[in-house]
Amino acid sequence: MRTDVFALRHIGIREEDLPQMLKTINVNSVDQLINETIPNDIRLAKPLALETPMSEHEYLSHIQNLSEKNKVFKSYIGLGYHESITPSVIKRNILENAGWYTAYTPYQAEIAQGRLEALLNFQTVIAELTGMELANASLLDESTAAAEAMTMLFDVRSRDQKKNNVLKFFVSEEILPQTLSLLKTRSTPLKIELIVGNHENFEFHDDYFGALLQYPGKHGQVYDYAPFVAKAAAKNIKVAVAADILSLAILTPPGEFGADVVVGTTQRFGIPLGYGGPHAAFFATKEEYKRNIPGRIIGVTKDTDGKPALRMALQTREQHIKRDKATSNICTAQVLLAVMAGMYAVYHGPKGLKYIANKVHSTAVTLVDSLEKLGLYQTNTTYFDTISIKANSSKVRPIAEKLGVNFLYVDADTISIALNEATSIKDLQLIVTIFAEALGKQPIAINGLLPHSLLENKFGRTSTFLENSVFNTYHSETELMRYIKKLERKDLALNHSMISLGSCTMKLNAASEMLPLSLARWGNIHPFVPVEQAEGYQIILKELEKDLNIITGFAGTSLQPNSGAQGEFAGLMVIRAYHESRGEGHRNICLIPASAHGTNPASAVMAGMKVVVTKTDGNGNIDVADLAEKAELHKDNLSALMVTYPSTHGVFESSIKEITKLIHDNGGQVYMDGANMNAQVGLTNPATIGADVCHLNLHKTFAIPHGGGGPGVGPICVAEQLVPFLPGNPVIKTGGDKAITAISAAPWGSSLVCLISYGYIKMLGESGLTQSTKTAILNANYIKNKLSGKFEVLYTGEKGRAAHEMIIDCRPFKENGIEVTDIAKRLMDYGFHAPTVSFPVAGTLMIEPTESEGLAELDRFCGAMLSIREEIDAASAEDNNNALKNAPHTLEMITTDKWEYPYSRQQAAFPLPYILENKFWPSVRRVDDTYGDRNLICTCAPIEAYAEA
């Protein structure tokens, strides 16, 4: 075995495994299987033109060398991004811990109680710091969260406002520039009219439905917004506030002056800058909007024994159920980052957060005092951490950059300086030295921080927060380390067993891909530094774009979308801009197959399109005749087709080129959902298929870990005609010549985790990527054939093959009283996370093993499924007291003195021998979803309160 070939470490199947697997599948070779799976007319004619793969050792040396091209300045640019300090105990035990970063979205609550508790902590932090009643479990970034606030307030307009077509939304000129750009992107398709102005002279009229304020303002001024909010409320104008989370430890929270929504980012709570992300945004609101709030909410419920348990609440709001009527297309939270931010608050507690906020404020006060002694004028009358200095920018800037310091140069005579948790007295002294040199004066010596606070009385926070015990217990490293481990033990992640989720591609997130994320030269770069300071990043991002172009066959890529749903929206907005550039802005019909992912119709509506659903045939394929009829019917207004390939049913449809030609012939563009790209790389691609744009889930195909439900990255790759419209950024130039406005806050989205996909491609190369795709298809067909005769696969290709995933039909088991949910819960007892449940077909399981799993693990999973099938056969509709209905079985349940079940404890907990040596115990019994929705509790409270609810 070659120890220097990364592909041999990434791909789980060994050469010696192939004879057995090929025999099971009934083919002579892997290539025969691929030929029987993928239509010949879309196969690539030649290998991908990628560089020779690096070994892991070579790659780590390479990435270290590139990091040294980044210039890590002290950046006081602000605009929503600040250097922060990640406590080492959090960095080591969460960010660098596969038990946290390889977990999946907590759809199976019984084996996700750890991250659910961590997210409940996060929600509590947000609700209490903002002074609001309800918070979600994170959004993508501050700017997209603000845009979600605008669209939510648009959705909850009063009956009269909707009747009178009230469309105006006021935006304070104090808003962050990237947020304003995103508001423009989101408002245009919905015909919301943005009015940007000074909140102090805003005239409150009935033709406004909402407003957005920045707190503190973009250059640091703290305003008293209470009078504005009161006047707005009198006119039934709802107010959203974009707030700095750290400032709320000592500033009056927006909820206390009447805000309806509060948004922002928790990047300041120990999350690296990472050249723009990923960071966990927050969204807090009033309880009356609980069915309108976007994203995920973690709620408290009870399990079968009536004991407290956690779950994702109110999922009926989400796109998978509401589709084009959904409140948002958001499908990814930033769970890993939210967990870290929540733990930052747990570690420091309310007293620690106040200390940090007061220290940051005192740092700003001290700097103002020193600069004023030099004769400079500071314009902010009240501020938290950001000051605005009147000085000659052209004199200050070269001196500052020579000494490794970045300020925000607002104009020729104004410099904004945003201080942070990591700013020391030595740093302050350097700032004073820079200004003194620009003025030709001697610097003022700083001997300590001034205690004076400008935030007392009118602006100071008087209310308490985070009084729950979790925020007042784990303040030593030993205590927090054990608390984190306690939660980790409750969660099943990839470091325990295969997670065979169809459509989600839970593959290996290799350590060599992850290690660079911990390096300061990647983590501590502000997204708005001059690009020449980020040369290492620029090389990687451009190279990643180039490689993704090669892989997809397209001409251009934007890495900006920071989730798959954002990628969908971005792709559709680029198509929209393309049509408008040709004088065909009237094209607004989006054809979407009935089998499509729920985010597809939600994204189309967000992009201002009208959704027309097309049928699927009896084999689960797109009904070409129905599609042709609808394309012809709408040809004058056809904008796009959204198609997933291979299909959501796990099939390479042979009619795909006919389908894409049909759309083009009728004036539309083809958007391909990249969720199933893991079955394409190196064998076919979207350009060959005939698509015009695709989004890629880097957190699926390209190895970014799911992190418990995020981060995700969803770049779009586009054909030549769409390149000019790739999204831009208002601060740093990016995108095409005719760029649409921003899709996410940072110029290149979540740049830090793009390092992972860059490493994945560079270490696998063409041969490794292609072999990965072949192995993913091999593994899926192996499982399919191993389960044959016991589980029916719902859809296959024309030659009976699955793609990289398959759907097994569990509906016949209802005759035995067994539902698909029972199988999902029983798999926990066997040490496995369930495959995707009831998507895209109710009552089914969608299985995707990925290429990372070895034969032994595939056999263990198949053994578990076949054992469960025997249990199904033994069950009856008349008797619900069986191992499937009672699953999962907890340690407490198994060890109780009383055992009143007709099967043994061994059958319950150890049904197969392999489980004995590596048992995973679910921490709660089956959760009660209905109870949790009826009794919504989504912040920490004393445990007694849950019991009494």
N, C-alpha and C positions, 0 to 999 in steps of 0.2 A: 504493500500500500504506500502510495506517495504521500508523505506527511506534509508536503508543502503545497498541496492542491486544495484550495478552499472548498471547491464543489464536493469533494469527498466528505467534508465535514458538514456541509449544508444539506446534502441530499441523503435521505435515510436508507435508501435501498442499496444493497451491495451487489456486486456482480454475481456472486454465488447464489443470491436469492432469486435471480431471474428465471432459471428453469422451472422452479415450483410455481412461480407467479404466472408465467406464460402458459403453463399447462392448465392452471386453474381458469385462465381467461380463454383458453383454446386458440392461441395464436402461436406462430413459430418464432416471432421476434417482436420487439417493441415497435419497430418501424411498420410492421404489418398492422399492429394495433392502431398506430397513428393514421395510417392510410385508410383504415376502416372507420376512423372517427371524424377526421377533418376532410371536408370536400376538396377534391384535387384542384378545383379552379381558384381556390383562394390560398393555396400553399405558396410560400415564398420561394422564388426561383433561386436565390443564393443566400448564403449565411449573412447574418448581421455584421456590418462593418465596424465592429468594436475592437478596442485595443486588447492586446494579450493580457490575460488575467494575472493579477498580482497574488502572491501568497499573503497570508495574514501578516506575517512578519514584515514583508515589503510594504504592505498597505499601511501598517501602523507607523512605519518610518516615513512614508510618503505623506500621511496626514499630519504628522508632527512637523515636517518641513513646510507644508503649506500653512500651518497655523502661525508659523514664525513670520509669514508675509503680512499677517494682520498687525496693525499698530494699535495696541490697547492703550488709548488715551484715557484720561479722566474726563468723562463726558457729563456736562451739566446742561445738556440740551433740553431735557424735560419732554414736553409734548406727550405726556402719558407714559414715558419710559424712564426708569431710574435704576441706577445700580443698587443691588440689594445684597444682603448677606444670607447665603443658604447655610443654615446650621449643619455642621458636618454629620450629625446624627441622622438628619433627614436625607442628606445627600447620599450617605452610604446605605441606609436601610430602606429607602424608597426609590430614589432616582436610579440607583445602581443595583437594585434588587429585582431579579427576574420574577420573584413571587408577586411583586406589584406591577411591573411594567408589562408582563405577558398575559395578564388577566384580560377577560373579555367583558363587554357590557353586561351589567348584572341583570340580565333577563331571567336567569335561574337564581332566584333570591336565596334559596336555601344554601347554596355554596358560594355566596358572595356577601355574607353578612359583615365581613371585615371592611371591604371598601365601601359598603353601604353605610356603615357607621362613620367612616372617615368623611364621607360626603354629607352625612347628616350634620357632622361637626362644621363642615364648610358652610352649609346653608345657615346654620345657627350664627356663625361669625358674620355672614353677610346681612342677615335679617337684623341682628342686634346692632351692628355698627351703623347700618343705614337708617335704623329706626323704622323699618317696614315690617309687615306681618308675614310675608312669604318670600322665599328666595328659591331659585332653581339650583341645580347641581352643576352649574357653570355653562358659559357660552364660549365663543371662540376668541374674541378680542373686544376691547372697549368700543371700537367703532361699529362693528357688526351688532354688538349688543344695543347700542344707541339706535341703530337702524331697526332692530327688532322692536324696540320700544315705540318708535314712530309708527310702525305698521300695526302693532297691537293697539295703540291708541286710535288708530284709523279704524280698526275692526270693531272697537267697542264704542264708536260714536253713538250718540243718542238716536232714537228713531227720527226725531225732527232734523237732526244734523244730516242723517242719511237721506231723508226726504228732500231736504233743501240743497243736497249735493255740496256740503261743506267740505272743502278740500285743502284749506290753507293750514300750513304747519310753520310756526315761528321757530327760528333757530338763532340763538344768541351769537353775535359775532365773536364772542369769547370762546366758542367751541373749537376743539382741536381741528386743524386743517384736514387731516386724514378722515376724521369723522364726517366733516361736511362733504367731502368727496363721496364717501359711501352713502350718505343720505341722498345725494343727487342720483347715485346709481339705483338705489332702491325706490326712490319716489317717482322717478320718471315713468316706469311702466304702469304704475298704479294711478298716475295722473294726480298725485299729491303735489300741491304747489308750495314749494319752499320759499319762505320769506326770511331773509337774513338781515338782522339789524341789531340795534342797541336796546337791550332789555329795559334800560332806564327810561327810554321815551317811547316804548311800545304802546300803541293804542289798541285796547282790547275790544275787538269787534266780534259779532256773531258768526262771521265767516271763517273763523279759526276753530279747529278741533283740538289742537295740541301745541305744545311748545317744548323746547329743549334748552336747558341751561347747563353751563359748565361750572363746577364747584370744586376748588377755586378756578378762576379763569385761566385761559391758556398761557398767560404770562405771569400768573401768580396772584392776581388781585382777588381777595375774598370779599364777596358781595353779600349784603343782607337781602336774600331773595324772598323773605316772608311776605312783604307787601305785594310783590309780583304774583306770587302763588295765590294769595287771597283774592286779588282782583281777577285772576284767571278763573278761579273756582266760581266766582260770581257770574261769570259768562259761560260756564260749563266748558271751559278750556282745560284739558288735562295737561299736567306738567311732568315731564321727565327731567331728571337731573343726572348728568354724568359727573360722578364724584370720585375724588382721590381717596382710596380706601384707608390709607395710613392716616390721613388728616382727620378722618372721622373719629379717631381715638380721642381727639381733643377739640374738634369743631362740632358745632351743633349739627346733628344728623338731619338729612333732608326730610326724613319722615316726620320730624318734629316741627318742620315749618310747612307741612302739607303736601309734599310731593306725592304724585301718583305712582311714579316708577323711578327707581334709582339704578343706574348702571355704572360700570367701570371695569377696571382690571385689578386682579390681585397679584400682578407681577411683583409689586413691592414686598410681598410677603414671601421672600426667600426664593424667588424664581429668577434664574439667570436671564439677562437681556437677550442673549442668543440671536443678535442681529434681527430681532423682531418677533421671535416666538419659538416654540409655543408658550402661551400664557393662558391662564384661566380667567376669562371675563366673568362678571357677575351680573345678575338681573334680579332685582327685588321689587316687589309691588304689594298692592293691597289684596287681602284675601278674596275680595269680590271678583278679582280677575284670575282666580286660580284655574279656570278652564280656558283661559286665553293666553296664559303665560307660555312663551316658547321654551323648548328644550325639556330636559328631564327634571322631575321632582322626586326626591327620596322621601318616602313617608313611613310612618310607624303603623304596624298592624299587629296581628297576633298569629300564632301558628295553630296547628291542630289541637295542641294541648292548652291553648289559651295563653301561651307565654309570649312576651313581646318579641316581635321580629320586624325586620325592615324590608322594604321592597320599593321598586319604582312605581310611583302612584300616578293615577289619572292618565294612563297611557291612551285612553280613548281620544285624547286631544291630538295624538300624533299622526304623522303622514301615513303610516302603514295602515291605519284604520280610516282616517278622514280623507286621505289622498288629496284631491284638488280643493277640498274644503278645509284643509288643515290650517292651524294657526301659523305654522312656519314650516319650512323644509328642513330645519335643523335636525340632523340625525346623529351628530357627533358632539359629545361634550368634551371638555378638556380634563378628564377625570384624573389622570396622573398628576397634572399640575394643580388641580383643585385639592387633591389629597395632600400634596406638599404644602400648599398655602394654608390649608386647614390645620395641618400639623405645626406650622410656624406659629399659629395662634395658640394651639394647645401648649406648645413648648414655652412660649413667652408669657401667656396668660394676659389678662386685662392690665395688670400692673406693668408687665413688660412692654406691651404695646404702647401704653401711655408714656412710659419712659422713652422708648424709641422715638415716638412722635414729638415729645417735648424736646428731646435732644436735637432732632432734625430742625425743629423750629428755632431753638436757641442758636444753632449753627447759622441759620439765616440771619437772625437778629445780630449776631456777632459780626458777620460779614458786612451787613449794612452799616453798622457802627464804624468799622474800620475804613470802608470805602468813602463814607461821608467825611471822615477825618482827612481823607485825601482831597476833598473838595468836590466829590461826585454827588450827583443827585439821584435818589431812588424814588421811583414814581408810585409804587404800590402803597396805598395808605394802610392797608391791612393785608397780611400775607401769611402763609403757612411755611413754605419751604422755597418758594420761587420768587426771586426779586427781579426788578426791571431797572436797569442802570442807564442813565443818559451818559454816553461816552462815544468817542469816535471809533466805530467798528473797524475801519480800515487800518487804524493804528494798533488796536488791541489784538486783532485776529492773528497777524503773523507772529507776534510775540507769544501768544497763547499756544499756537500750534507748534512753534519751535520748542516749547516747554511741555508738550504732550497734553494739552488741555483743549477741550471743545466747549464753547458756549453756543447759545442760540443767538444769531445775529438777526434781530427782527428787522432793522433797517439801518441806514447809515449812522444813526445817532442813538440807537437803542439796542442794548444787549440784555438778554434774559439769562439768568443763572438759576438752575434748579438744583438744590442741594439734596442730599440723600443720606441714608443710614450709614453708608460706608465713608462719608466725608469726615476726615480727621482735622484736627487743628493744623497739622502740617499741610494738609490740602488747602485749608483756608489761607494759610500764610502764602502759599504759592499763588493763589488767585489774587491776593492783595499785591504781591510782588509784580504780577503781570500788569495790573492797572497802574501801579506806581511807575513802572518802566515806561508805559505808554504816555504817562503825564510828565515824565522827566523828574519824578520826585522820589524821595526815600520812602520805602514801604513802612507801614505801621506794624509794630510787633504785636502779635496776638498771644497772650499768655494763658488764656482760658476762655470758656464759653460764658457769655452773659446770661444771667438767669431771667432777664426781663421777658415778659410775654405780651404780645399785642393782641392775643386772642381771648383774653379774659373778658368778663362781663358780657357784652353783646354777642360775641361769637363763640365763646367757650362752651364746651359740652358740660352739662350738669348731670345728665342721666348716666346710670351705671350700665354696664354691659358684660357679657360672658361670665355670669355668676355661677353657671352650672359647674359641677365638680370637675368635669373633664378638662376644663380650662384652668383649673386651680390645683392640679394634682401632679402633673408630669413635668416638673421643671428641672429636674436633674437629668443628665444624659442616661443614666441607668434606668430611670423610671420611664422615660420616653422610648428608649430602645425596647424595653419589655412590652410597652403598650403597643408599639408598632408591630412587634412580633406576634402578640396576642391576636391582633386583627388579621395579620397575614395568614395565620394558621386556620382561619375560618374560610379562606378563599381557595378555590381550585383554580390554578393557573397552569400555563404550559410547562412549568417546572415540575409538575406532578404527572400529567398524562396528556394524551392527545385531546385537542379540542376540535372536533370535526364539523365545524359550523359551515354549512353551505352558504355561499355568497360572502363569506367573511374572511376566508383564507388565513387561518391562524398558523402561520409557518414559523420556523425558527427565526428569532431575532438575535443574530450572532453577537457574542461578546465583543468581537473585534469591531463590529459596526457600531456598538454602543459606547465603547470606551472613550472616543474623542469628545462625547457630550460633556464629560466632566472637566475638560481642559479649559482654563480661564481664557486662553486666546481664542477660543470659539464662543465661550459663554458670555464674555463681558464686553461685547461690541454693541453699541447703541445702533438701532436701525437707520438713524438719520445722520450718521457720521459721513463726511465726504467719502465717496467711493474709493478713493486712492488709499484710505486708511484700512479698508477691508479687502485688500488684494487677494488674500487667501480665500475668503468667502466668494469673491467675484469669480475666481478661477473655478471653484467647485460648482457654483450655481450655473455658470455658463456651460461647463462641461456636462453637468447633469441634464441641462436643457438639450444639449447636442445629442447626448446618448438617448434621451427619451424620444427625440425626433427620429433617430435611426430605428429605434425599437417599434415606434408606431407608424413609420413611413411618412410622417408629416413634416411640414416646413418650419413650424415655429411652436414654441412652448412658453406658457406663463406658469411660474411656480407660485403665483400669489394666492390662489384659493387655498384656504387652510382647513378645508374639510371636503369630503366627497360631495355633499350637498351644495357647498359653495362652488365647486367645480361645475356641477350641473348648471347652476344659475349663471355662472360666468360664461359657459359655452353657449347658452341660449341668448345671453345678452350680446355676445360677439356676433352671433347669427342675426340678431335683431339689427345691430349696427350695420352689418353688411347689406341687408335688404334696404335699409334707409339710405345708404350711400348710393344705391342704384335707383333711387326714386320709388322704391317698393315698400315703403314703411307700412303700408296697409296689410302686408302679409303677417297674419297673427294666428293662424291655425296650427296647432301642434298635434300631430297624430301620435298616440301612445298605445301600444298593445296592452290588452287587459292584464297580461302577466307581469307588467313592469313593476319595478321597485316603487314603493309608495312615495319616495322623494321626487320621482320623475314628474308626476302631475302637479305636485306642490310647487316644484321649481318653475314649471311652465307658467303657472298662474302668477307667481312672483315676477316673472319676466314679461307680464302683460299679455300672455297668449291665452287663447281659448283652447281647451283640451277636447279633442275628439278621440274617443276610445275605439280601437280596432279589435276585432275578434281574434281568438286563437282557435285552431282546429282541434279535432279529437286527439291528436298526437302532441298537443301542447305547443305546436309551432304557430307562427303568425299566419293567419288566414289571408293568403295573398290576394284572393279574389275580393275579399272584403276591403283589404287595404287599397287595392287598385280602384275600387268603386269610390272610396272616400277621398283618395288622392285626386281622382278625376273631378269629383263633386266640388272639392275645395281648391282646385288648381289655381284660381285667380288670387286666393288668399293664403295658400299653403306656405307656412314658414319653415317647419321642420318636422322630421320624424325622430322620436327618441326610441332607440332600440338597444337592447342588451345582447351582447354576443360573446361566447355562446349564450343561448337564451337563458333566462332565469330558471327554465326547466332543466338546464344542464345538457343542452343539445346543440350541436353545430348544425344549424338549419341550412340545407343545401340551396335554398332559394334566396339566400341573403344578397347576392349580387343583383338578382332580378329585383329585389325589394329596393335596394339603394338606387338603382337606375330608374325605377318607377317614381321615386321621390324627385330625383333630379329632372326627369322629363316633365314633371308638373311644377317646376320652379322652386322646389324646396331644398333645404340643406339637411344632411343626415348627422344627427348627434348620436354617437355611440357611447353608452354607459360602460365605463371601464371596470365595473365590479368584477367581471370574469376574465380580466386580462391575463390571469395566471394560466389560462389554457391557450393563450395566443403567442406569448413571447418566443420569438425565434422560429415559429412555425407558420404563422400568418400575422397580419396586422390590420388595423382599422383602415389605413389608406388602401390596401389591397382589396379589402372588403367593399370599399366604396364610400366610407364615411368621410365627413368633412371636418369633424371635431370630435374628440373624445376627452373625457376626464379620466385620470388614472388615480386609483386609490393607492397612494404610496404606503399606507398603513395596511395594505393587503398584499398586492403583488410584489411590492418593492421593500418589504421587510421592516418598515417602521412598526414598532409594537403597538398593540391596541391600548395598552395602558389602563385597562379597566373600563374602556369606553372612550378613549381619546388620550393622546392627540391623534388627529387625522390630518392628512395632507391630500388635497385633490387637484393637482395641476391640470391644466388643459393643454392639449396638443392640437394644432389646427393645420388645415391645408393652406396652400399659398394665398388664396384669395381672402382668407380670414386673418392672416398675420398682422395687417395694419391696425386691427381693432383690439389686439390684446391689451388687457387692462393696465392703466397707468397708476401713478401715485403723485399727490400734489407737492410732496417735499423732495423726493428723490426721483429723477426721471427714470422711468421704466416703461415697458409696453411698446405698442406699435406707433406708427406715424399718425394714425387717427384713433389713438387709444380711447377706449371707453373709460369712464371714471372708475374709481377704486372698487375692488371686490373685497379686499380685507385691508386692515390698517397699515400693515408693514409692506414695503415695496416688494419683497420676495416672500411674503407670508411667514410661515414657520421655518425660517432658514436653518435653525440649529438642527432640527431632525432631518433635514434634507441630507445632512452628512451621512445618515444611515443608508439611504437609498443609493447615494453616490458610492459608498463602500461596497454595498451589495452588488452593484453592476461591475465595479472595477475588479472585485475579487472573483466573481463568477465568469465574466467575459462572455463572449458569444457561445462558446461550447457549454459552459456551465448553466447559462440562462436557458438555452435550448433543452439541455438535459433535464433541467428542473421542470420545464413545461411537460416534457414527455413523461417524467416520473409522476407528476401530479395526475396525469391522465391514466397512467398505468395503475397507480394506487387506487384511484376511484373505481376503475373497472375490476380490479382484484376484489375489492369489497363487494361490489355489485354481484359478482359471480359467487363469492363465498356465501352470500346471504340468499342466493337464488333458491327458489322453492319454499323459502320460509317467509320472505318479505318480497312483495311485488314492487318492482321499480316502475314508476308511473310513466315515464317518458324515456325513450332512447332514440338514437339516430337511426337512419335508414338501414344500417347494417347491425343494429342491436347494441351499439356502443354508447356509453355515457361520455360526457366530456370530463371535466375535472371534478364534477359533482353529480349527484343523482338525488332524485326524490323517491322515497319509499312510502307506500300507501299504508297508513295505519287505520284507515276507516273500517275495513272489514272486521277489526277486532272489537268493534262495538257490540257485536253479537255475543261476545264473552264479557261484556260490561267494561271493557278496557278502552280508555281514551288515549290519544297521543300524549297528553300531559302525564298520564300514569307511567308511560314508557320513559319519558324525559326524567321524571323524578326517580324512577327505579335505577336508571343508569348511574345516578349519584352513588348508590350503594355499591356499584361495581367499580367506582373510582373514576367515572367519566362525566364530563360535561355533555349535556345532550346536544345533538345536532340542531340545526335551525328548526324550530317548531312552527308548523302551520303557515309557513311562507315558502313559496307563493300560493300554495294550495292548502286550505284548511284541512286538518286531520292528517297531515303528512310530516315526515322528517326529511330535511335536505342535508345530505352528508357530503362533506368535502374533506378528504384526509390531508391534502397538500403533499408536496414532495419531500418535506423534512422528516416525515415519519418512516421508521424502519419496519421491516416485515413483522418482527415480534410484536410491536405495538398494534399494527393492523390486525394481527391474529388475536390479540387480547380483546380488541374492540369487537371484532366479529364474534368471538367466543361469548362476550357479554350479551350481544344482541341475540345470538342463538339461544342462550340460556334463558333470556327474557321471553323469547318466543315459546319456549317450553312452559314457562310460567303463565303465559297468556292462554295457551291451550288448556291448562289445568284450571283456569278461572271460569266463573260463570256469571251471567248477568244477575242471577238471583242472590249471589253471595258476594258482598263487597269487602269482606274481611279476608283480604289476601295481601301478599307481599307487594304487589303492584299498587294497590289502592292505598296502602299504608306507607308507601315510600315517600320520602327517604326515612331511614331509620337512624336515629341519633344514638350517640354513646349512652346518654342518659336513659333512653328508652330500652336499650339492649341490657343495661346493667341493673335495671329496676328489679326489686324483689318479686314483683307481680308480672306474670307473662300470660296474657289471655288471648293469644293468637293461635290459630290452627296450624301454624308452621313453626319451625324451630328458630331459636336465636341465631344459629349458624346460617340457616337459610336466609334469614333477614339481613345479616351483616357480612357474611363471608360465603356467598353462594358459589364462588369458584376459588380454587386453591391459590391463584396468584395474588388474591386480595390480602391474604394473611400477612405477607411480608411488606406490604406498602398500603395500609388501609387509610383512606381519607374519610373522616367523619363529618358529615353535614352538621352544622352547629344548631340548626333549628329544624323542626318538622315542617310539613307543608304549610306554606303561608296562606292566609286568607286575603285574597285580593279585594274582594267586595267590601269587607269590613274596613280595610285600609282606605278605600275611596270614600266610604260613607263617613268615616271619622278621621278626617285629614289632619295629621300632626306631622309637621316637616321641619321641626327644630328640636334641639335637645331639651329635655325636661326631666325632672326627677322620675325615676323608674316607677314610683308609686302612681304618678299621674297617668302613666300608660295603663297600669293595671285597673285604675278606676274608670278609664274612658269607656 
